[in-house]
Amino acid sequence: MSETSFSSTSLSIRAAELDAADELGKLRERFRLPEGVVYLDGNSLGALPAGVPGRVADVVSREWGELLIRSWDESGWWTAPERIGDRIAPLVGAAPGRVVVGDSTSVNLFKALVGAARLAAGRGDAGRTELLVDATTFPTDGYIAQSAARMTGLTLVPVEPADLPAALGPRTAVVLMNHVDYRSGRLHDLPGLTAAVQAAGGLAVWDLCHSAGALPVGLDEHRVDLAVGCTYKYLNGGPGSPAYLYIAERHQDAFDSPLPGWNSHAEPFAMAPGYVPAEGAVRGRVGTPDILSMLALEAALEVWEGVSIEAVRAKSLALTDFFLECVAAYLPAGRVEPVTPAGHAERGSQVALRCPDAKRLMTELIARGVIGDFRHPDVLRFGFTPLYVGFADVERAARVLGHVSG
Amino acid sequence: MSETSFSSTSLSIRAAELDAADELGKLRERFRLPEGVVYLDGNSLGALPAGVPGRVADVVSREWGELLIRSWDESGWWTAPERIGDRIAPLVGAAPGRVVVGDSTSVNLFKALVGAARLAAGRGDAGRTELLVDATTFPTDGYIAQSAARMTGLTLVPVEPADLPAALGPRTAVVLMNHVDYRSGRLHDLPGLTAAVQAAGGLAVWDLCHSAGALPVGLDEHRVDLAVGCTYKYLNGGPGSPAYLYIAERHQDAFDSPLPGWNSHAEPFAMAPGYVPAEGAVRGRVGTPDILSMLALEAALEVWEGVSIEAVRAKSLALTDFFLECVAAYLPAGRVEPVTPAGHAERGSQVALRCPDAKRLMTELIARGVIGDFRHPDVLRFGFTPLYVGFADVERAARVLGHVSG
């Protein structure tokens, strides 16, 4: 018996033991996953919650087809953006009335950044002219930040996350940061950076796409100013499901949206020529909400019933720890280079591995039923959704990676 | 036999004859409509096309649930915004590559108006400082125009549609108009007003929410600059289904979106820090497209197979003519006042009737299975979707209105 197969047997046994002891293991039944697949791409598109197909069928055939226009009231369509926002709120540490669902992440980023720039301008310090943005962030954040800066008169300043504290100062108006970097999986220090930005006199805007649903965020507790996130990754809302916007309670009355659509009006059905913004997070609404996708998301959020985000975080760290251990056991040293930080305090719910033939390896992995994704130019990215990924999945993924990279 | 019942019999016979001769009558089979209902609110939420429930179920259970992330390529999700745009294009008189689907109407209005303001600025005439907007338009248009004006340095000038030609001049940068007024049902002269705006040196932006799918628009033919529209009214895409943006071919290379999300990048998966816009209408994309709603819309558009928009327009005018005739026969003179113009050239696909007790009357109509809607403060609004509304429906609606208003 070779060393590899010995360690393989031993790690398989460990995986079985870990799965047996996993209190979240039964949550997998709340999802429909294809047979024989290890799905480690929930940080790109979350798996299908079992309750979604039936709910969507009912929305289409009964609520739309039979009740027709009456469903805006009778089926609760009109209030869905704030109702579903309140459902997401506890997962990101927000009280009710602070999160509203709708539009894409990019559109919400625009609202948040322009809104933050206006809040900053309202403080009357004309010397605050800079919008700082994480230079390594998901590109849409940079593109939208550039547009928001251009349209509010701010200067865009790209900064490496490590250099951010030193870049803060009397010119800082707004700072946009990613809680977890989409490529490396690095978790940034949201409490510390938010406090630093605010101590420098700026407003802190966070993009939660790669953290919400995978780890505690604590928006209210850490006094984040504004935040956005998507719902199709760890929240399993479905492809392109609507994003959300968080507005801290202390900013809601002064939040001045650049997209004041009729849904954000205090009395939308008065159809009045003058715009009067609604109170609360509803002010972040824009146009008519996309009901099919939004109610699919609402059904998807039912998988969180009775689940604590702290337990999810504990399992996420155990999964990524175990994956790194299995990779170290199954692959020769140096074959792949972990990009994701080893320290728990700096690790999201993914593991990124760098190697020159990453593109080919991911194709081979997918052909063998292990689905992660490739990020240009040389990164294998594996996301671990604790609600439906188990330790045996993790062991198998690393073992198959060992085979295809051998 | 009273005069009313005599005329009722006569109009019922006329309705049956008109339905028998209606070449579009068989299209009703392409929809699922509740039994016993006359649905005259398709200008608010179109009815459910029969092919949608099955298609949505397949998207949810197979494309999302089984294929998961692979569906972005294999199921054609990624290219859906431009593919569905090309499907809508012939209905609004546009060539392929000029329409892109996604986001709400309000968000597309913002893109179109800021884009138009930048095109205007690019012409180098600093004296063009005004954004003119129809003062009677759907409120979101006015609110978004106000925001676009504020963020581009233009001055918003609300104008009554009748006063628009006189308001045009050397200060005109951009003009936003509604093709059909949402309240009165008045059809504006798109070719004539577009030409007048352009003759004055401005750019013409049209909101097609209440015309697309009900009558020919001719965007390319009439050299419209930019246009937006929703898809949940006469295009039957479902509640809050994604809207669309039209960019005239001559403006595409210079179109400069205020929402340059990663989906509008020339190479979105390069995830490059610098923004380089894609070519064509794709430049109007923003974030990840909302796939469930978008593919429901795509399935809904199949009802247009073999249908000409000219035939739809002819039937629409016949339906509204017949409705006005029935209302005149069944209600005492002066009981309701038609707000929609009598002339075909000025009439959309709806009839608005004003009366002081409109709110109560609409409640009673709906209780009797005749669904229209009420618009504050005193308007009964009836929309006529020629694909599924017949002449017997029209006669019944007017007859029931006669009863409840008697």
Contacts between the chains, C-beta under 8 A, distances in Angstrom:
chain1	res1	chain2	res2	distance
A	32	B	61	7.6
A	32	B	65	4.9
A	34	B	65	7.4
A	34	B	66	4.9
A	34	B	68	7.3
A	37	B	68	7.8
A	39	B	68	6.4
A	41	B	68	6.9
A	41	B	69	4.7
A	44	B	69	5.4
A	45	B	64	7.6
A	45	B	68	6.1
A	45	B	69	4.7
A	45	B	72	7.7
A	47	B	65	7.6
A	47	B	68	6.8
A	48	B	60	7.0
A	48	B	61	7.3
A	48	B	64	5.3
A	48	B	65	3.7
A	52	B	60	6.2
A	53	B	57	6.5
A	53	B	60	5.0
A	53	B	61	5.1
A	53	B	65	7.5
A	56	B	56	6.1
A	56	B	57	7.5
A	56	B	60	5.4
A	56	B	292	7.0
A	57	B	53	6.6
A	57	B	56	7.5
A	57	B	57	6.0
A	60	B	48	6.9
A	60	B	52	6.1
A	60	B	53	5.0
A	60	B	56	5.4
A	60	B	238	7.3
A	60	B	296	7.2
A	61	B	32	7.6
A	61	B	48	7.4
A	61	B	53	5.2
A	64	B	45	7.6
A	64	B	48	5.3
A	64	B	238	5.8
A	64	B	239	5.9
A	65	B	32	4.9
A	65	B	34	7.4
A	65	B	47	7.6
A	65	B	48	3.7
A	65	B	53	7.5
A	66	B	34	5.0
A	68	B	34	7.3
A	68	B	37	7.8
A	68	B	39	6.5
A	68	B	41	6.9
A	68	B	45	6.1
A	68	B	47	6.8
A	68	B	371	6.6
A	69	B	41	4.8
A	69	B	44	5.4
A	69	B	45	4.7
A	69	B	371	6.5
A	69	B	373	6.7
A	70	B	366	7.8
A	70	B	371	7.9
A	71	B	239	7.0
A	72	B	45	7.7
A	72	B	239	7.5
A	77	B	239	6.0
A	77	B	240	7.8
A	103	B	103	6.9
A	103	B	104	7.1
A	103	B	107	6.6
A	103	B	287	7.9
A	104	B	103	7.1
A	104	B	261	6.8
A	104	B	286	5.8
A	104	B	287	2.8
A	104	B	288	5.8
A	104	B	290	7.5
A	105	B	287	5.4
A	105	B	288	7.3
A	106	B	259	6.5
A	106	B	261	3.3
A	106	B	262	7.0
A	106	B	263	7.7
A	106	B	286	4.9
A	106	B	287	3.5
A	107	B	103	6.7
A	107	B	107	5.9
A	107	B	259	6.4
A	107	B	261	7.5
A	107	B	286	5.9
A	107	B	287	6.3
A	110	B	258	7.6
A	110	B	259	5.9
A	114	B	151	8.0
A	135	B	273	6.9
A	138	B	262	7.5
A	138	B	271	7.3
A	139	B	262	5.1
A	139	B	265	7.1
A	139	B	271	5.0
A	139	B	272	6.4
A	139	B	273	6.5
A	139	B	275	7.8
A	140	B	261	4.9
A	140	B	262	3.9
A	140	B	263	8.0
A	140	B	287	6.5
A	142	B	273	5.8
A	142	B	275	7.6
A	143	B	260	4.6
A	143	B	261	6.5
A	143	B	262	6.5
A	143	B	265	7.3
A	143	B	275	4.4
A	144	B	259	7.1
A	144	B	260	6.9
A	144	B	261	6.4
A	146	B	260	7.4
A	146	B	275	6.6
A	147	B	257	7.9
A	147	B	258	5.6
A	147	B	259	6.8
A	147	B	260	5.5
A	151	B	114	8.0
A	151	B	151	4.9
A	151	B	152	8.0
A	151	B	258	6.3
A	152	B	151	7.9
A	158	B	273	7.3
A	183	B	271	7.7
A	230	B	288	7.3
A	232	B	288	7.2
A	238	B	60	7.3
A	238	B	64	5.9
A	238	B	291	7.1
A	238	B	292	5.7
A	239	B	64	5.9
A	239	B	71	7.0
A	239	B	72	7.5
A	239	B	77	6.0
A	239	B	288	7.7
A	239	B	290	8.0
A	239	B	291	3.7
A	239	B	292	7.0
A	240	B	77	7.8
A	240	B	288	4.6
A	240	B	289	4.9
A	240	B	290	4.3
A	240	B	291	4.5
A	240	B	292	7.6
A	240	B	294	7.3
A	241	B	290	7.0
A	241	B	292	7.6
A	242	B	290	6.7
A	243	B	287	7.4
A	257	B	147	7.9
A	258	B	110	7.6
A	258	B	147	5.6
A	258	B	151	6.3
A	259	B	106	6.5
A	259	B	107	6.4
A	259	B	110	5.9
A	259	B	144	7.1
A	259	B	147	6.8
A	260	B	143	4.6
A	260	B	144	6.9
A	260	B	146	7.4
A	260	B	147	5.6
A	261	B	104	6.8
A	261	B	106	3.3
A	261	B	107	7.6
A	261	B	140	4.9
A	261	B	143	6.5
A	261	B	144	6.4
A	262	B	106	7.0
A	262	B	138	7.4
A	262	B	139	5.1
A	262	B	140	3.9
A	262	B	143	6.5
A	263	B	106	7.7
A	263	B	140	8.0
A	265	B	139	7.1
A	265	B	143	7.3
A	269	B	376	6.4
A	270	B	376	6.2
A	271	B	138	7.4
A	271	B	139	5.1
A	271	B	183	7.7
A	271	B	375	7.1
A	271	B	376	6.1
A	272	B	139	6.4
A	273	B	135	6.9
A	273	B	139	6.5
A	273	B	142	5.8
A	273	B	158	7.3
A	275	B	139	7.8
A	275	B	142	7.6
A	275	B	143	4.4
A	275	B	146	6.5
A	286	B	104	5.8
A	286	B	106	4.9
A	286	B	107	5.9
A	287	B	103	7.8
A	287	B	104	2.8
A	287	B	105	5.4
A	287	B	106	3.5
A	287	B	107	6.2
A	287	B	140	6.5
A	287	B	240	8.0
A	287	B	243	7.4
A	288	B	104	5.8
A	288	B	105	7.3
A	288	B	230	7.3
A	288	B	232	7.2
A	288	B	239	7.7
A	288	B	240	4.5
A	289	B	240	4.9
A	290	B	104	7.5
A	290	B	239	8.0
A	290	B	240	4.3
A	290	B	241	7.0
A	290	B	242	6.7
A	290	B	290	5.3
A	290	B	293	4.7
A	291	B	238	7.0
A	291	B	239	3.7
A	291	B	240	4.6
A	291	B	293	7.6
A	292	B	56	7.0
A	292	B	238	5.7
A	292	B	239	7.0
A	292	B	240	7.6
A	292	B	241	7.6
A	292	B	292	5.0
A	292	B	293	4.7
A	292	B	296	5.6
A	293	B	290	4.7
A	293	B	291	7.6
A	293	B	292	4.7
A	293	B	293	4.8
A	294	B	240	7.4
A	296	B	60	7.2
A	296	B	292	5.6
A	366	B	70	7.7
A	371	B	68	6.6
A	371	B	69	6.5
A	371	B	70	7.9
A	373	B	69	6.7
A	375	B	271	7.1
A	376	B	269	6.4
A	376	B	270	6.2
A	376	B	271	6.1
